[in-house]
């Protein structure tokens, strides 16, 4: 997936999130974000958008959820302002421009990808707070699975937030390339067959990696050790 496609998905997913804010129950609980209402989720995502833009343009700072104004119209406008500023910056900067990222020094393409996925998953959360969420594009979801395996999981180990995995889990999306969670995420532990495999739609795999669904999701097909799959998924492979 290209950086330009990531930016397009960011815009589309943010617009969908805005539509939920414009008509949904702002006090509704977000099922997979315990203790958060839809308004709280908007405050979080709007703050992340502003923080990510600043991190890309000027360097990292401490992320704090900003208080949002009272009233539906003001919340919608506040959220839209943050998205518009981020989108404008991402469309104006070259994807190869060096900048600070979670990998310390990378390029602006990192933020194009990261914010597309951040917004897509939280759009799914927002719609979940109102009932049945809409789907996540298969290609975007497959790219999100790869992001967890290639970036988030190794980073969790590198920062000593979790130890290297003792069991391994192969992820086989219907719409993308298979990948494996094993060892420290840098290739260690991937030379042998995985202890378990989860196959199915990329959306379901992405959601199980981010704790939005479970191994028993009927869309997923488990092969091998169930205990191994659950052990890997319980290991805080995402922050």
RAJOMO-V158429 format. One record per pair of residues at least 24 apart in sequence whose C-alpha atoms are under 10 Angstrom apart, sorted by sequence separation. I is the first residue (numbers start at 1). GAP is how many residues later the second one is. D is the distance in whole Angstrom. If there is no record, write none. Layout:
i:gap:d
I:GAP:D
I:GAP:D
//
This chain:
i:gap:d
18:24:9
41:24:10
42:24:10
43:24:7
44:24:10
116:24:8
117:24:8
120:24:10
164:24:9
165:24:9
168:24:9
169:24:9
170:24:6
197:24:8
198:24:5
199:24:8
209:24:7
17:25:8
40:25:9
43:25:6
86:25:10
87:25:9
146:25:9
164:25:9
168:25:8
169:25:6
170:25:8
171:25:9
172:25:7
173:25:8
174:25:7
175:25:9
176:25:9
177:25:10
197:25:6
198:25:7
208:25:8
209:25:9
211:25:10
40:26:10
42:26:8
43:26:9
86:26:10
117:26:9
118:26:9
145:26:8
157:26:9
158:26:8
168:26:5
169:26:6
170:26:6
171:26:6
172:26:6
173:26:6
174:26:5
175:26:7
176:26:7
196:26:7
197:26:5
198:26:9
210:26:9
40:27:9
113:27:9
117:27:6
145:27:10
154:27:9
157:27:6
158:27:9
167:27:8
168:27:5
169:27:5
170:27:4
171:27:5
172:27:5
173:27:5
174:27:5
175:27:6
196:27:6
197:27:6
209:27:9
210:27:9
211:27:9
17:28:10
40:28:9
87:28:10
116:28:9
117:28:10
145:28:8
153:28:8
154:28:10
156:28:9
157:28:8
158:28:10
167:28:6
168:28:7
169:28:5
170:28:6
171:28:6
172:28:7
173:28:5
174:28:6
175:28:9
195:28:9
196:28:4
197:28:8
198:28:10
209:28:8
210:28:7
39:29:8
46:29:10
50:29:10
53:29:9
86:29:9
150:29:9
153:29:9
154:29:9
155:29:9
156:29:9
157:29:10
166:29:10
167:29:8
168:29:9
169:29:7
170:29:8
171:29:9
172:29:9
173:29:5
174:29:10
194:29:10
195:29:6
196:29:5
197:29:9
209:29:7
210:29:9
49:30:9
53:30:10
56:30:10
113:30:9
114:30:9
117:30:9
142:30:9
146:30:9
149:30:7
150:30:9
153:30:10
154:30:6
155:30:8
172:30:8
173:30:8
194:30:8
195:30:6
196:30:7
14:31:10
39:31:10
50:31:9
51:31:9
113:31:9
142:31:7
145:31:9
146:31:9
149:31:7
150:31:9
153:31:8
154:31:5
155:31:10
171:31:9
173:31:9
174:31:10
194:31:9
195:31:9
196:31:9
197:31:9
198:31:8
14:32:10
43:32:9
46:32:8
47:32:9
49:32:10
50:32:6
53:32:8
54:32:9
57:32:8
141:32:9
142:32:9
143:32:10
145:32:10
146:32:9
149:32:6
153:32:6
154:32:7
173:32:7
195:32:9
196:32:6
197:32:7
39:33:9
42:33:8
46:33:5
49:33:6
50:33:8
53:33:5
56:33:9
57:33:10
114:33:8
142:33:7
143:33:8
145:33:9
146:33:7
148:33:9
149:33:9
152:33:9
153:33:9
154:33:10
172:33:8
173:33:9
195:33:6
196:33:6
42:34:9
45:34:8
46:34:8
48:34:9
49:34:6
50:34:10
52:34:8
53:34:9
56:34:9
113:34:9
141:34:9
142:34:6
143:34:9
145:34:8
146:34:9
151:34:8
171:34:7
194:34:9
195:34:8
196:34:9
43:35:9
44:35:10
46:35:9
47:35:8
48:35:10
49:35:9
50:35:8
51:35:9
53:35:10
54:35:10
138:35:9
140:35:10
141:35:9
142:35:8
150:35:7
151:35:10
171:35:10
194:35:10
39:36:8
42:36:9
43:36:8
46:36:6
47:36:10
49:36:9
50:36:7
53:36:7
57:36:9
83:36:10
138:36:9
139:36:7
140:36:10
142:36:9
149:36:7
150:36:8
196:36:10
39:37:10
42:37:7
45:37:9
46:37:7
49:37:6
53:37:8
56:37:10
138:37:6
139:37:7
149:37:10
150:37:10
45:38:9
49:38:9
138:38:8
171:38:10
60:39:10
59:40:7
60:40:7
56:41:9
57:41:10
58:41:8
59:41:6
60:41:8
56:42:9
57:42:7
58:42:8
59:42:8
60:42:9
56:43:6
57:43:8
55:44:8
56:44:6
60:44:9
26:45:10
55:45:6
56:45:7
59:45:10
26:46:8
54:46:10
55:46:7
25:47:10
55:47:10
173:47:9
24:48:10
52:48:10
103:48:8
172:48:10
181:48:10
23:49:9
26:49:10
52:49:9
102:49:9
103:49:10
172:49:9
22:50:7
56:50:10
102:50:9
182:50:9
21:51:7
22:51:7
56:51:9
57:51:9
171:51:10
181:51:8
21:52:9
56:52:7
103:52:8
170:52:10
181:52:9
185:52:10
22:53:9
23:53:10
56:53:10
102:53:8
170:53:9
21:54:8
22:54:6
56:54:9
169:54:10
170:54:10
21:55:6
22:55:10
53:55:10
56:55:7
169:55:9
20:56:9
21:56:10
55:56:9
56:56:10
169:56:9
181:56:9
18:57:9
19:57:9
145:57:7
168:57:10
169:57:10
18:58:6
21:58:9
53:58:8
144:58:9
145:58:9
148:58:8
167:58:10
17:59:10
18:59:9
52:59:7
142:59:9
143:59:9
144:59:9
145:59:10
147:59:10
169:59:7
170:59:9
52:60:10
141:60:9
142:60:5
145:60:7
146:60:9
149:60:9
167:60:9
168:60:7
169:60:6
18:61:7
141:61:5
142:61:7
144:61:9
145:61:5
148:61:8
167:61:6
168:61:7
169:61:9
17:62:9
18:62:7
52:62:9
53:62:10
140:62:8
141:62:5
142:62:10
144:62:6
145:62:9
148:62:9
166:62:9
167:62:8
169:62:9
17:63:10
52:63:8
138:63:7
139:63:8
140:63:8
141:63:8
142:63:8
143:63:9
144:63:10
145:63:10
167:63:10
168:63:9
169:63:7
138:64:6
139:64:9
141:64:8
142:64:7
145:64:8
167:64:7
168:64:7
169:64:9
14:65:9
15:65:8
18:65:10
137:65:9
138:65:6
141:65:6
144:65:10
145:65:9
166:65:9
167:65:7
168:65:10
14:66:8
49:66:7
136:66:9
137:66:7
138:66:10
140:66:10
141:66:9
144:66:10
165:66:9
166:66:8
48:67:9
136:67:6
165:67:7
15:68:9
135:68:7
136:68:9
138:68:10
14:69:7
49:69:9
135:69:10
14:70:9
45:70:10
48:70:9
49:70:9
136:70:9
165:70:8
48:71:9
136:71:10
164:71:9
11:72:8
163:72:9
165:72:9
10:73:9
11:73:9
14:73:10
45:73:8
46:73:10
162:73:7
163:73:10
164:73:10
45:74:7
161:74:10
162:74:7
163:74:10
11:75:10
161:75:8
162:75:8
10:76:10
11:76:7
161:76:9
162:76:10
10:77:8
45:77:7
161:77:10
44:78:9
45:78:9
161:78:9
7:79:10
8:79:9
156:79:10
157:79:10
7:80:7
10:80:10
42:80:9
156:80:8
157:80:8
7:81:10
41:81:8
42:81:10
156:81:6
41:82:9
121:82:10
153:82:10
155:82:9
156:82:7
7:83:7
8:83:9
124:83:10
153:83:8
154:83:8
155:83:9
156:83:7
6:84:10
7:84:7
41:84:8
42:84:8
152:84:10
153:84:5
154:84:10
155:84:9
41:85:7
121:85:9
152:85:7
153:85:6
4:86:9
121:86:8
151:86:10
152:86:6
153:86:9
3:87:9
4:87:8
38:87:9
39:87:9
125:87:9
151:87:9
152:87:7
3:88:10
38:88:6
41:88:10
124:88:9
149:88:8
33:89:10
37:89:9
38:89:9
117:89:10
121:89:8
148:89:8
149:89:9
32:90:10
38:90:10
148:90:7
3:91:10
4:91:8
38:91:7
121:91:9
3:92:7
30:92:10
33:92:8
37:92:8
38:92:9
2:93:10
3:93:10
32:93:7
33:93:10
36:93:10
31:94:7
32:94:10
30:95:6
31:95:9
29:96:10
30:96:7
32:96:9
33:96:10
29:97:9
30:97:9
31:97:7
32:97:9
28:98:9
30:98:7
31:98:6
29:99:9
30:99:5
31:99:10
26:100:10
28:100:10
29:100:6
30:100:8
31:100:10
14:101:10
28:101:6
29:101:9
30:101:10
7:102:9
10:102:8
13:102:10
14:102:9
17:102:8
24:102:9
27:102:9
28:102:7
6:103:9
9:103:9
10:103:8
13:103:8
16:103:10
17:103:9
20:103:8
24:103:9
26:103:9
28:103:10
6:104:10
7:104:9
8:104:9
9:104:9
10:104:9
11:104:10
12:104:9
13:104:9
14:104:10
15:104:10
16:104:9
19:104:10
25:104:8
26:104:9
3:105:9
4:105:9
6:105:9
7:105:6
10:105:6
11:105:8
13:105:9
14:105:6
17:105:8
18:105:9
21:105:8
24:105:9
25:105:7
3:106:6
6:106:6
7:106:7
9:106:9
10:106:4
13:106:6
14:106:8
17:106:5
20:106:7
21:106:10
24:106:7
2:107:9
3:107:8
5:107:9
6:107:5
7:107:10
9:107:6
10:107:8
12:107:9
13:107:5
16:107:7
17:107:8
19:107:10
20:107:7
23:107:10
3:108:9
4:108:8
5:108:9
6:108:8
7:108:8
8:108:8
9:108:8
10:108:9
11:108:9
12:108:9
13:108:9
14:108:9
15:108:9
16:108:9
17:108:9
18:108:10
19:108:10
3:109:6
4:109:9
6:109:8
7:109:7
10:109:6
11:109:10
13:109:9
14:109:7
17:109:7
20:109:9
2:110:9
3:110:7
6:110:6
9:110:9
10:110:7
13:110:6
16:110:9
17:110:8
20:110:8
2:111:9
5:111:9
6:111:8
9:111:8
13:111:9
16:111:9
1:112:9
3:113:10
16:118:10
13:123:9
9:128:9
9:131:8
6:134:8
5:135:9
6:137:10
1:138:8
1:139:8
1:141:10
1:142:7
32:178:9
33:178:10
32:179:8
33:179:9
32:180:6
31:181:9
32:181:9
//
